[in-house]
């Protein structure tokens, strides 16, 4: 991703002053617009700070060849960034090519959705989750997962109302957040500037019950300890708990 203009992280009286004024343990403001697209069974504009992602879910009455005749459904995802979602324009050629990062993110989104959905209850249908980044300021994959879960729930409710499924086959809430170490301090929900300067960067995906779906972590030219790993996961879990609380306010009962 093209780099933003350099801005230094500054410290005042020993406390970190983040670019957007947040405290180290504070997640960005969340905003959602739903429905966002007229024709999709479920769609939202998901905003976390200055990162904005359109998430839509489309239902098709078919499954991949390897699932035909099983009675089971499937959930898959695609992820893309618009040309001017970053500070420097991305070429359409680079967007249309499924680069390694893009492929990895869309597989993560698909795995995350399937982790909380009983696909046996879908029948032989495929739910396509499309996540398109309108504006990127860090955390595009976590914003996509948080928005995709809302859009998925809306699509499943449309299916239930249309008597395509008997019940909402979702076992728990699902949320994701980033956490990292920047200049020796642990920060939750990193913006791009923080992410670009992080010594350690982690993505945490969890259920509402606190079960881990996926953890992706790595050091940038450095190593980190098992104790730091555990602390990062615990901090991520706190952020996910807040996001799930917001999801519950938006969605209400999962089975409804």
Secondary structure as UniProt FT lines:
FT   STRAND          10..12
FT   TURN            13..14
FT   STRAND          15..17
FT   TURN            19..20
FT   TURN            24..25
FT   STRAND          30..34
FT   STRAND          42..48
FT   TURN            49..50
FT   STRAND          51..60
FT   HELIX           65..67
FT   TURN            68..69
FT   STRAND          74..81
FT   TURN            83..84
FT   HELIX           92..96
FT   HELIX           100..115
FT   HELIX           119..122
FT   STRAND          126..135
FT   HELIX           140..161
FT   TURN            162..163
FT   STRAND          174..182
FT   TURN            183..184
FT   STRAND          185..188
FT   HELIX           192..197
FT   STRAND          200..207
FT   TURN            208..209
FT   STRAND          212..219
FT   HELIX           226..251
FT   TURN            254..255
//
